[in-house]
Amino acid sequence: MWLKILKTLLITVFCLSLLVCGSPPKEKVKVVILGFDGAGWPTIDPLIAAGKLPFIKQLKKESAWADFQTVKPTKSSVVWTSIATGKSMDKHGILDFAYLKENNLQVPFSNSEKRVPSLWQMLDRFGLRSVVINWFVSDPPDHIHGVVVSDRFRRVILKKPEFIDSYADSVYPPMRFYRLKEVIRSNYRKTLQRIAMPDFRELFQKVHPEKDSKESFTLQNSRSFVMQDALIEDVSEYLFHAEKADLYISYFRLPDIVQHFVLHLFPDDYLQQAFGGDGHHAPAVEQQPEIMARIAAAMEPVYRSMERILAKYMQDPKFKDAYFLVMSDHGFSLFGGGYNHYGLPDDIPAPPGILLIKGPAVRPGKIARAGVFDITPTVLYLFGLPLDKTMDGQPLKDIFTLDRKMRYTSYVLDKNKKSLRNQDADRETIEELKTLGYIH
Ligand SMILES: [Zn+2]
């Protein structure tokens, strides 16, 4: 009798799960998302053509790829949240880097202000595990099946060892923090050798012996940013191998940071010639390819580092049958004000980022149109999970040789699974944003 009830119950649960999930894929799906802030084809393609990025060259041939459409304002906090939620900023609630509270107190937008679930929370609802590393606006970390290393963790690299433990709550579950502490390597010169990166302040000083690198905030802090990305590479290396998960996500920032100060690495007379007598004229159209080639050459160590990270996981037997989604949140544009991705004149559209999708059932070739809102629906589609009609994008179905049924549900945030924001962390974030020149 009990056995019979149990059997009926099991069958009911099974049927219900089918009803919710649509047709679950027969194969075990694994997805890896790697984000590289600010990476763009106009600076990658010249390096591919010059034979400098052989792995990415081959990857582009084997992948579905796109000029990745993004939205103004191309602020990283806003766009990466759109990528992870499938929604525009008026829905997800992350409107900027920071906002003013009463008493004119500046507060960074944090994960606490996010109004809708992120991809890893949607997967969590169906019992799928995620490893999430350094995603923008992910602190305080979400409580999910798996591991979340929030974007506050990377700051441990700047701290004295006695202060590091105060970052334990930047990782969920916090116990994982103590294992991650063991991967921290803080020798700057050894790090440069390991990841084959130049010291950008020395490069600047060679070109401008008489100047102070303080004239660019990002250049001034370039050593910290290099160390933070190297730490994230080590954390990813450790967790991608130690953890069994369905979704692995990691985010790197250096392509954006270096492009923000790249013009400072060029001689003044070159910039005057490129940007007119006062240095504030949009470069002539016929001169732009030459300037872009020069920027690309300066970016070579950064993109080679990106290539090393991509190759590491794509050639790893653990991820042999995984789907890889590689993307940036925006590119950069040349204009009268220099080389940037925001503060652009109205007639210059948001500079597209890069998108590459590779996997067992992917049709290679250029994707006609793909944008930041399409990533979350596409990953849900790959997992055979229901989509949400309130999302602003669509699954990129046509690039796959798959036939998944489209089902829909409504994904809502489970407020009980939120941890509280940390005011010390807020103060530090505001300081960092000021250092970057993102807020004043
Ligand atoms: Zn960005």
Residues whose N, C-alpha, C, O or C-beta is under 5 A from the ligand:
A	BS01	ZN	D37 G38 T74 S76 D256 D329
